[in-house]
Amino acid sequence: MLSMYNLSEITVSKAPLVTELNDLLKDKNTVALVDENVAKIYAGLFKDVWNKIILIRAGEGAKSLVYTEIVIQQLLELNIDRSSNLIAVGGGVTCDLTGFIASTIFRGINFSFIPTTLLAQVDAAIGGKNGVNFNGYKNVIGTLQHPDLIHININFLNTLSDIEFTSGMAEVIKHACIHSFGYFEFLKRNAAEIKEKNPEILLEMVRQSVEIKAQIVAKDPKEIGGRKILNYGHTYGHAIETHLNIPHGFAVSMGIIVANELAEKQTALSEKEQLEIKNLLRQFGLPTDLSSLEFNALKNKISKDKKRIQSKIDFILLEEIGSPKIKAIDLCDLP
Ligand SMILES: NC(=O)c1ccc[n+]([C@@H]2O[C@H](COP(=O)([O-])OP(=O)(O)OC[C@H]3O[C@@H](n4cnc5c(N)ncnc54)[C@H](O)[C@@H]3O)[C@@H](O)[C@H]2O)c1
């Protein structure tokens, strides 16, 4: 068990799901908010607790104020009170929505996460950011509140689509790039086993990624300093994601390549290391070719990024693999 410096307890496991989740879900004060696809695929897990489950619509559309109201109405109909505990079982959408509802209803009740996508296990569930989208802008309304427990079980990854798994791998590779050359080498060495979802290797990978994210968050829980390094690949990544409408991790992969090209001039990241990162992203099926990008349109989007300060925006650039630097770059110096 990892304890995120008194923020959340985190467990990472590969034990059979039924035995593990029964106690958590059966607790009399618990209501589970379960992604509808997860509920269908894992119906057996929920057979004894259907009366205490709220199904969450799959997809980003669930992260809205309108949908929040619908779920709150269902919770009130289940007579929840201030001693109740909400558990999210699903991907980043279900976790973000559940955390938002739990941290606001009755001015805040206990909540926990059982993340079921790779992205949610290594990223979205950890860090205390909860929220919904508003007027087409992502995560505009939200809270910073950590769940009591984050229970990660890698068996959920066996039913994830290839696209969702690959997308999550971009965040895993990001963790290695910003934190640990040793972890980067581990991913390179074990790429085939990871793609085949070898349970031992997958467990080790998820555990290491979770530990990296938890350590970074614990040092800067309110995101006023060092936690920014988690944005590596994300400034261009977010712009690419909305511009091309592609999965988050695919856009982050391209964002990493852009950041590395910038780093060549700004922080002297070597061509050799840039190539190493590109090759690892490619090995997992992530896109690295930037020829389809319209840089003018992306620059325009970035100039409206909420992280911009006057004409500069902070970029996370590598000096070498495992060694990131926060650098304010003038918009004129962007490609
Ligand atoms: N709070 C944070 O710090 C943070 C960080 C990163 C991303 N996010 C948010 O996370 C969201 C994306 O999360 P996501 O990628 O997990 O997407 P998601 O929650 O939409 O899940 C992706 C798809 O996988 C399905 N699914 C979930 N678990 C499954 C399983 N085990 N087997 C088969 N299918 C399964 C879902 O039904 C859905 O169709 C975005 O809204 C993003 O803003 C939040």
The ligand as a MOL file (V3000), in Angstrom:
LIG
                    3D

  0  0  0     0  0            999 V3000
M  V30 BEGIN CTAB
M  V30 COUNTS 44 48 0 0 0
M  V30 BEGIN ATOM
M  V30 1 N -8.5620 14.5500 -12.6490 0
M  V30 2 C -7.4260 14.4790 -13.3070 0
M  V30 3 O -6.3410 14.7910 -12.7780 0
M  V30 4 C -7.4260 13.9910 -14.7180 0
M  V30 5 C -6.2150 13.6560 -15.3610 0
M  V30 6 C -6.2810 13.1540 -16.6550 0
M  V30 7 C -7.5060 13.0030 -17.2900 0
M  V30 8 N -8.6480 13.3470 -16.6390 0 CHG=1
M  V30 9 C -9.9540 13.2050 -17.2760 0
M  V30 10 O -10.1620 11.8150 -17.5270 0
M  V30 11 C -11.0880 11.6920 -18.6000 0
M  V30 12 C -10.5860 10.6240 -19.5290 0
M  V30 13 O -10.4850 9.4170 -18.8130 0
M  V30 14 P -10.4660 7.9950 -19.5440 0
M  V30 15 O -9.4940 8.0230 -20.6400 0
M  V30 16 O -10.3570 6.9670 -18.4910 0 CHG=-1
M  V30 17 O -11.8710 7.9680 -20.2830 0
M  V30 18 P -13.3270 7.3890 -19.9080 0
M  V30 19 O -13.6190 7.4600 -18.4840 0
M  V30 20 O -14.2460 8.0870 -20.8530 0
M  V30 21 O -13.2010 5.8540 -20.3230 0
M  V30 22 C -12.9020 5.5270 -21.6610 0
M  V30 23 C -13.8150 4.4170 -22.1960 0
M  V30 24 O -13.4190 3.1870 -21.6100 0
M  V30 25 C -14.5670 2.5060 -21.0970 0
M  V30 26 N -14.0650 1.6860 -20.0040 0
M  V30 27 C -13.6790 2.0830 -18.7800 0
M  V30 28 N -13.1150 1.0670 -18.1210 0
M  V30 29 C -13.1720 -0.0080 -18.9320 0
M  V30 30 C -12.7270 -1.3490 -18.8140 0
M  V30 31 N -12.0700 -1.7930 -17.7330 0
M  V30 32 N -12.9580 -2.1900 -19.8440 0
M  V30 33 C -13.5800 -1.7400 -20.9740 0
M  V30 34 N -13.9900 -0.4740 -21.1560 0
M  V30 35 C -13.7830 0.3870 -20.1370 0
M  V30 36 C -15.5350 3.6080 -20.7510 0
M  V30 37 O -16.8600 3.1470 -20.7580 0
M  V30 38 C -15.2830 4.6070 -21.8710 0
M  V30 39 O -16.0210 4.2440 -23.0020 0
M  V30 40 C -11.2050 13.0640 -19.2460 0
M  V30 41 O -12.4310 13.6420 -18.9030 0
M  V30 42 C -10.0540 13.8550 -18.6240 0
M  V30 43 O -10.3540 15.2280 -18.5070 0
M  V30 44 C -8.6270 13.8250 -15.3720 0
M  V30 END ATOM
M  V30 BEGIN BOND
M  V30 1 1 1 2
M  V30 2 2 2 3
M  V30 3 1 2 4
M  V30 4 1 4 5
M  V30 5 2 4 44
M  V30 6 2 5 6
M  V30 7 1 6 7
M  V30 8 2 7 8
M  V30 9 1 8 9
M  V30 10 1 8 44
M  V30 11 1 9 10
M  V30 12 1 9 42
M  V30 13 1 10 11
M  V30 14 1 11 12
M  V30 15 1 11 40
M  V30 16 1 12 13
M  V30 17 1 13 14
M  V30 18 2 14 15
M  V30 19 1 14 16
M  V30 20 1 14 17
M  V30 21 1 17 18
M  V30 22 2 18 19
M  V30 23 1 18 20
M  V30 24 1 18 21
M  V30 25 1 21 22
M  V30 26 1 22 23
M  V30 27 1 23 24
M  V30 28 1 23 38
M  V30 29 1 24 25
M  V30 30 1 25 26
M  V30 31 1 25 36
M  V30 32 1 26 27
M  V30 33 1 26 35
M  V30 34 2 27 28
M  V30 35 1 28 29
M  V30 36 1 29 30
M  V30 37 2 29 35
M  V30 38 1 30 31
M  V30 39 2 30 32
M  V30 40 1 32 33
M  V30 41 2 33 34
M  V30 42 1 34 35
M  V30 43 1 36 37
M  V30 44 1 36 38
M  V30 45 1 38 39
M  V30 46 1 40 41
M  V30 47 1 40 42
M  V30 48 1 42 43
M  V30 END BOND
M  V30 END CTAB
M  END
